[in-house]
Amino acid sequence: MAVQTFAAPAPSFSRMPPPRSKKRPVQRLRQKLRDLHPRHELVRFVHKLKGLLHAVFVHAHATHDSSTDQKSASATPADAEPDARLALHHHRDSPLPPPRQTPPGYQSIRCVTPSEHEEGLHDDPPPGVPYQQYFPFRSYEDLRAAEEHRYHLREQQAIEELREARRRASSGLSYQRLSVTSNRTSRATSYRGPEFSLETFKNQDFIVKDFIETLSDAAVPASRRSGNPARQVAFDPKPLIRTFEHALARLGTLSEDLELQENELSGSVRRAEAQHGQKTESLGRKLEDAIEQFNRLDNSLNGGVSDDVDSESGGNVAVRIGERLEELDRQRQRAQDAKFLIQCWMEVSERGDLSSLEDVRRLGGGDGKVRCAHIARQLLRLSHRLDPEYGQVNVPRTNGVDGANGQNGAPAKKHNTREIIEKFLEMLEKDLLKQFDDFYRRQNFDGMRECAAALRDFNDGASVMGLFVNQHQFFIDRSQLVTEELAGDGETWDRLADPDAEPPGVEPSLQSLVDEVRLVVQEESFIIKKAFPYADEVLIRFLQRVFQQSIQARLEMVLDKANSISSLAFLRSLQAARSYIGSLVDDLKSHGLTEHPEPVTSQVAAMLDQQLEDLFIPYLLGSSYIEREKKNLEELYSSLLFKFTVYQSKRRKIATSYLGSLSQRGRELFASAKDAYMERLGSSDISTSQRSMMLQLAGIKEADSDKEIEVSEEDGQLSLPNAKRMLKWLAEGVGRGLELSGGNETPKDVQAMLGLLLSHVGEIYLETALDAAAELAASQENVKNNPPDISYLYSLRTAIGILHLLQMSINTVLLPLAAPSLITRREIEKTTNTTITNLENKISNILQKTIDVCLSWAAKLLQGQKKQDFRPRDEDLVSLGAETPTCLAVTRFLDKVANQATATLSQPALGLFLSELALGLRSQLLDHFRRFTVSLTGGLVVSKDATKYAELVRGWPTSGSSSSDASGGKRGSTDNNKQTASSNSGGFEKNGMDILVDVANLFVIGPEALRERLRGVNGGEREALKSFVRNREDAGSIGVQTVLAGL
């Protein structure tokens, strides 16, 4: 038996369970039999059924004993029947599938390890076990792919055999003899198996496997299907063979029938295509003829150059004829109108009625009403011209006889035509308005449009527009809610008046009204567009009524309520309402209203902008808005700084001096501010809620407002959070001003708010606190017995931070807004620079005064230095290893000052302050060492002190900016050496005190070393060093004098 092999892929290391056995007698058809090509599907089914029959034959031969196999093999010579040879061919070439039960000692198909595959454990079956060789696969997908490949090979082979069978059938063999042996053909033709037709295969639920199972079940007797499995006999393939023979014969018949039907349908299609082609060709020729005729007609009408006739007989003539006909038609219409007008005038003047006009009004429809109104207007003008006086008799008297013929009779009185026509017009207008109202209630837009067009001649449609607007349900409902109380709880209004809280937004009732207006206008614009020929005019009238009546009334109520609470609540409510109503206008413009989805017309857009401006112009006109903003900021700033001003007013006043005169203006400012605030609290024009808010900001209880205000030292100190709050309030006001009244007046408004900011934050707050610190610094100069108290430096750090915030806010927020006006910008810059410079100078003066106080105390400590400290006696030599008491006292004091400065000041003010202090200390120490005679052992003491001073200053953060003061101003008067050193070095260097150590060494070294030290020294420095050398105790010795003489 030939074994078909496949290239096995590399084995996997994972073991998987053996695959489920799957019967593959034939594969299932792809999806279902197609209706358009059933013959192809049936042929494919026959091919697959042939493969199934071959498999049946092979299985039948495999179950027979060996003797039967030998007979079968000997009974298939070259002249045997084709079906037997075909079955044997399949039996030999097709490999048998593996048995269901795995032989003993052998494994089922699974994934093996590489070691098992290399050792060949599964290459050969165990001895004596007939088992087909197989190869390991990497996965079940690879095994399934191999089986698919094997099946396609069999299918291809079956197709080739079917082609061979067709060739044999053409040479005299029957279709049935191709499939089975001749000795079974007669039995197959006489056997009646399951019947099926083409409808069986047309069903969408048709499955090949189920069909084969149905044929197999019909072929097996019922006794074999329901019998005891223990008593089953050997497999008998004859019923299956007969069944499948009958099925093949039936399928062949169906295939022939389908082929005949396909041929008939193909012939019908060819005939239909031929008829369609002929018809298309005929229609094409007709279309070409029509196009040619149209071109000739068009050329003749347009007077083309291709015409044989002249241009006068072409299209120009036709155009002139058309224009003439239109002119004649208009003349005829005017003549008819004139005739009808004369007829109506005769009726009203002679009979006193308008029956013809009534007929037109009654029977003419919408166009008739418009024509009726137009004619009535013309009749009224005729009446004014032809009958100026009512009730006048026009017939003259002749010889005392009345009448035209001289006969006696009653005078012919003419009717009052004007009155009759006016009554008719009034009746017509009322009738049209009533019809319009009825149509509006029934939503009959066509009828409304006809009435509106007719009423256009009555006061330009004012009556119908007034009727439409006044009777609108929106105004009827809203008119009942005008007196409705404002929504919102007390907490919302409190948040609106709290300057530190975020604004809650627009008032709820106003928001509800605006939202309803947005929906109503958008819906009503659709009705207006369909009901009025002049929709824009009606829409403008409707929008004016909405803004002027509903929105304005509610807005006034909201602003009155907010104004009764506080100025800030009024401004915030005004801003929120302006923003929300502005968004309503923008939404209406973008919606388009009657032009939806396009934007509104320019006329409607201009009207909406005008209505929005008219709503808020009473609150923004002139300087009313900026005055409200200034009033609000003044109230907030005065409330926040109230306790600060009270504390400063109670502060102990120093004696009259220069500094006292400088601080006089500041005291007057905050004194007047305190008085104005108390007066404002006691005023009757502020509400209770506003008074409560101001007291809350000031930190005062309601019960203590009439008593003496008690303040603490903390209330008189500068507070950076309070400064940030004031700047935040200013920024909110500036932003609100840009939104509400932005325009050409913005620079002036910014200038006004800047003045308010500099007055309160700059003068009342910062300048007053700096004056208090300067007074404290000046008072320390008179302290005799105790070290100076420089705790006031803590306020300087806060003052510098507030000053920086103030300057940055002005440059970032206010100055850019003043750019449109160059003059205003320059004034703002000048005012700002003056205030900032003044404050910086005050800070510089305080720092310089502090340095002077500290150096004065250090000088006082140095005065306590004893002469014997640098000329110790023999019994004092034991203490040479320590610094002198004076040095220790100076270093302790200056270390405390440096720590306080570090805790209170920041760079660059800290570095410059300590640099100035170090320079002053070095100068004092150099002068101090010149005043003492130093012995050789005393030189060691001087070296210890100098080293201590140098280590002290070396630990200070003296590096600062190159400016000579803490905040940009000028220092007080100092000696030129200090200023030069400070400006050149940008701060005191770390090794700047090492010169003291060098000077101390001059008292210790011998004459030879002294000569080397002083060699090459410049003139100025040489004189300074000679002064120290002369203070040596051995300055009169020959060696030292020789050195001095050499210099």
Summary of the structure (lengths in Angstrom):
residues: 1047
radius of gyration: 60.2
end to end distance: 130.1
largest distance: 176.5
contacts: 3017
relative contact order: 0.03
helix: 70%
strand: 1%
